[in-house]
Amino acid sequence: MKTALDIRAVVILVVLCGSWGLNQVAIKVALWGIPPAIQMGTRSLIATLLVFAWCVLTRKALFQRDGSLWPGLAAGLMFGLEFLAIFWGLQYTTAARAVIFIYMTPFVVALGGHFFLHEPLGSRKLVGLAAAFLGVVLAFFDELSLPSRAALFGDALCILAAFLWGATTVLIKGSVLSEVSAEKTLLYQLAVSALFGLVLGVAIGERVDLGFAIAVAPAFLYQAVWVAAITYVAWFALMRDYPASLLSSFTFLTPLFGVAFGAAILGDPLSTRLIAALVLVAAGIYLVNRDPARRASREASTDAA
């Protein structure tokens, strides 16, 4: 495993974060016409079919016995619960508030990596993560007013999603899922979450308004095809080659991309506060990735022991 992010990984991570930043807008728009459980289940089903078709075309081995079944099912259930919490949470709180809590995930990953994955949590990494998180808070400072009780419920769901996302990342890195193909790891999560979401949606009586659903179809298809079927494969491929805590540090860029897309698409103004937030995030990423040679030496001596 590589101990630092190279240029290729950085470029891919920036594209992924930009895509996920826009995804927050797409989820909010799609919720106008498609309720949360059915939306999550349907988008996972479409993505499952697309990823499976890709695996068939590229002759990826998916059905051999490799000990990944139970970890895969667990990852799939956590993946489904994570996105269900996000979709439901966005019905009660604003996207700006939600994104702050969702992207507490790197703290979960950093702690999980320290205790379970032999990825040391040093003081420099803690300072870097704290700086990046402060940047996110600064970017959304105007939204941190006293919320209503409904908003507090939405916030709690988004915090739950952050813990589930982080726990899923640690599970994948610490189990046999880290050794199977990225496509197979993703298929476990998509297939289980599709079944979970669709069954739950029917059970609780969710209904789709066809007229509104057609209107929000572009936002929905963006999630299902690009985000769920393509960017997640790239994310899990990166997870096989780089430390989880380094990758997760970059997810702090996602909410900032969300603000940028808001400015470009919705005409929201860019403020000096946002620029200051970007500086803090950049500083945090630098600190988290600093001094790879020393970390490599430390990990090599640990492996030798």
C-alpha positions in Angstrom: 0.0 0.0 0.0 1.3 3.5 -0.8 1.8 5.8 2.1 1.2 9.2 0.4 -1.1 10.5 -2.3 0.4 10.9 -5.7 -0.8 13.3 -8.5 -3.0 10.7 -10.0 -4.8 10.1 -6.8 -5.2 13.8 -6.0 -6.7 14.5 -9.5 -9.2 11.6 -9.1 -10.1 12.7 -5.6 -10.8 16.3 -6.7 -13.1 15.0 -9.5 -14.9 12.7 -7.0 -15.3 15.5 -4.4 -16.7 17.8 -7.1 -19.2 15.1 -8.2 -20.3 14.5 -4.6 -20.7 18.2 -3.9 -23.1 18.4 -6.8 -24.8 15.2 -5.6 -26.0 17.0 -2.5 -27.9 19.4 -4.7 -29.2 16.5 -6.9 -30.6 14.6 -3.8 -32.4 17.7 -2.6 -33.9 18.3 -6.0 -34.9 14.7 -6.5 -36.7 14.5 -3.1 -39.3 16.9 -4.6 -40.7 14.1 -6.6 -39.3 10.8 -5.3 -39.5 9.9 -1.6 -36.3 8.9 0.3 -36.4 5.1 0.7 -37.7 4.5 -2.8 -35.3 7.0 -4.3 -32.3 5.4 -2.4 -33.5 1.9 -3.4 -34.2 2.7 -7.0 -30.9 4.6 -7.6 -29.0 1.7 -6.0 -30.9 -0.8 -8.3 -30.0 1.1 -11.4 -26.4 1.4 -10.4 -26.3 -2.3 -9.5 -27.4 -3.2 -13.0 -24.9 -0.8 -14.6 -21.9 -2.0 -12.5 -22.9 -5.7 -13.1 -23.1 -5.1 -16.8 -19.6 -3.5 -16.7 -18.3 -6.5 -14.8 -19.7 -8.9 -17.4 -18.2 -6.9 -20.3 -14.8 -6.7 -18.6 -15.0 -10.3 -17.4 -14.6 -9.4 -13.7 -14.8 -12.5 -11.4 -17.7 -11.9 -9.0 -18.9 -15.3 -7.8 -15.8 -17.1 -6.6 -15.6 -18.1 -2.9 -13.3 -15.5 -1.3 -14.7 -15.0 2.2 -16.3 -11.7 1.3 -19.9 -12.6 1.7 -20.6 -11.6 5.3 -18.4 -8.5 5.3 -20.0 -7.5 2.0 -23.6 -7.9 3.4 -22.6 -5.9 6.5 -21.1 -3.2 4.3 -24.2 -3.2 2.1 -26.5 -2.8 5.1 -24.5 0.1 6.5 -24.3 1.7 3.1 -28.1 1.6 2.8 -28.7 2.9 6.3 -26.2 5.7 5.7 -27.9 7.0 2.6 -31.4 6.5 4.1 -30.3 8.8 7.0 -29.0 11.4 4.5 -32.1 11.4 2.4 -34.4 11.6 5.4 -32.2 14.1 7.1 -32.4 16.4 4.1 -36.1 16.5 4.4 -35.8 18.2 7.9 -32.6 20.3 7.7 -30.9 22.5 5.1 -28.3 21.1 2.8 -25.8 23.6 4.2 -26.3 22.3 7.8 -26.4 18.7 6.6 -23.2 18.7 4.8 -21.2 19.9 7.9 -22.4 16.9 9.9 -22.1 14.4 7.1 -18.5 15.3 6.5 -17.5 14.6 10.1 -16.7 11.2 8.5 -12.9 11.7 8.3 -12.8 11.9 12.1 -14.5 8.5 12.3 -12.2 7.1 9.7 -9.1 8.6 11.4 -10.0 7.1 14.8 -11.0 3.8 13.2 -7.8 3.7 11.3 -5.8 4.4 14.4 -7.4 1.6 16.5 -8.2 -1.0 13.9 -6.1 -0.4 10.7 -2.6 0.4 12.1 -2.8 3.9 10.6 -1.2 6.1 13.4 -3.2 9.1 14.5 -0.4 11.6 15.2 -0.7 15.2 16.3 -0.1 16.6 12.9 -2.9 14.6 11.4 -5.2 15.8 14.2 -4.3 19.4 13.6 -4.8 19.0 9.8 -8.3 17.4 10.2 -9.3 20.1 12.7 -8.1 22.8 10.4 -10.1 21.4 7.5 -13.2 20.9 9.6 -12.9 24.5 10.8 -12.8 25.6 7.2 -16.1 23.8 6.5 -17.7 25.4 9.5 -16.5 28.8 8.4 -17.9 28.3 4.9 -21.3 27.6 6.4 -21.1 29.9 9.3 -24.2 31.9 8.3 -26.2 28.7 8.4 -25.3 27.8 12.0 -28.2 29.6 13.6 -30.3 28.0 16.3 -32.3 25.3 14.5 -35.9 24.2 15.0 -36.6 20.8 16.6 -37.3 19.4 13.1 -33.9 20.7 12.0 -32.2 19.1 15.0 -33.8 15.8 14.0 -32.4 16.2 10.5 -29.0 17.1 11.9 -29.0 14.0 14.1 -29.7 11.8 11.0 -26.8 13.4 9.2 -24.5 12.7 12.1 -25.6 9.1 12.1 -24.9 9.0 8.3 -21.4 10.3 9.0 -20.7 7.5 11.5 -22.1 4.9 9.2 -20.0 6.1 6.3 -16.9 6.1 8.4 -17.6 2.7 9.9 -18.2 1.3 6.4 -14.8 2.6 5.2 -13.0 1.1 8.2 -14.9 -2.3 7.7 -13.8 -2.4 4.0 -10.2 -1.5 4.8 -10.0 -4.0 7.6 -11.6 -7.0 6.0 -11.2 -9.2 3.0 -13.2 -6.6 1.0 -9.9 -4.7 0.7 -8.6 -7.6 -1.4 -11.4 -8.2 -3.8 -12.2 -6.0 -6.8 -13.6 -2.5 -6.3 -16.6 -3.5 -8.5 -17.5 -6.5 -6.2 -17.2 -4.4 -3.1 -19.5 -1.8 -4.6 -22.0 -4.4 -5.8 -22.4 -5.7 -2.3 -23.4 -2.3 -1.1 -25.6 -1.4 -4.1 -27.5 -4.7 -4.2 -28.2 -4.8 -0.5 -29.1 -1.1 -0.3 -31.4 -1.5 -3.3 -33.3 -4.4 -1.7 -33.4 -2.6 1.7 -34.6 0.7 0.3 -37.3 -0.7 -2.0 -38.7 -3.1 0.6 -38.7 -0.4 3.2 -40.3 2.2 0.9 -43.2 -0.2 0.1 -43.6 -1.2 3.7 -44.0 2.3 5.0 -46.3 3.3 2.1 -44.2 5.7 0.1 -45.7 7.0 -3.1 -44.1 8.5 -6.2 -45.8 11.3 -8.0 -45.1 10.5 -11.6 -45.4 14.1 -12.8 -42.9 15.4 -10.3 -40.7 12.3 -10.7 -40.3 13.0 -14.5 -39.4 16.6 -13.7 -36.6 15.6 -11.3 -35.4 12.7 -13.4 -32.1 14.4 -14.5 -31.1 14.9 -10.8 -32.0 11.3 -10.0 -30.1 9.8 -13.0 -27.1 11.9 -12.1 -27.0 10.2 -8.8 -27.7 6.7 -10.1 -25.4 6.6 -13.2 -22.5 8.9 -12.5 -22.3 9.0 -8.7 -23.4 5.6 -7.6 -22.2 3.6 -10.6 -19.0 5.3 -11.6 -17.5 7.5 -8.8 -17.9 4.9 -6.1 -16.0 2.3 -8.2 -13.2 4.9 -8.4 -13.4 5.5 -4.7 -13.1 1.9 -3.7 -10.3 1.4 -6.2 -8.3 4.1 -4.4 -9.1 2.6 -1.0 -7.2 -0.5 -2.0 -4.0 1.5 -2.7 -3.9 4.3 -0.2 -4.6 4.8 3.6 -8.2 5.4 4.4 -7.5 8.4 6.6 -5.6 10.2 3.8 -8.4 9.6 1.3 -11.1 10.7 3.8 -9.3 14.0 4.5 -10.1 15.0 0.9 -13.8 14.6 1.5 -13.7 18.0 3.3 -13.5 19.5 -0.3 -17.0 18.1 -1.1 -19.1 20.7 0.8 -16.9 23.5 -0.6 -17.6 22.2 -4.1 -21.2 22.3 -3.1 -21.0 26.0 -2.4 -19.2 26.6 -5.6 -21.9 24.8 -7.6 -24.5 26.8 -5.8 -22.8 30.0 -6.9 -22.5 28.8 -10.5 -25.9 27.3 -10.8 -28.1 29.2 -8.4 -26.2 32.5 -8.4 -25.1 32.4 -4.8 -22.4 35.0 -4.1 -18.8 33.9 -3.3 -17.6 35.6 -0.1 -14.3 36.2 1.5 -15.4 33.7 4.2 -15.5 30.9 1.5 -12.1 31.9 0.3 -10.7 31.7 3.9 -12.4 28.3 4.3 -10.7 27.0 1.2 -7.3 28.1 2.6 -8.0 26.3 5.8 -9.0 23.1 4.0 -5.9 23.2 1.8 -3.8 23.7 4.9 -5.5 20.7 6.6 -4.9 18.5 3.6 -1.2 19.5 3.5 -0.8 18.7 7.2 -2.5 15.3 6.9 -0.3 14.3 3.9 3.0 15.9 5.2 6.2 13.9 5.7 5.3 10.6 4.0 8.9 9.3 4.2 8.8 9.2 8.0 5.4 7.6 8.0 6.6 5.0 5.5 9.6 4.2 7.7 7.4 3.8 10.7 4.9 1.5 8.9 7.8 -0.6 7.5 9.3 -1.1 11.0 5.8 -2.0 12.3 5.3 -4.6 9.6 8.8 -6.1 10.2 7.9 -6.5 13.9 
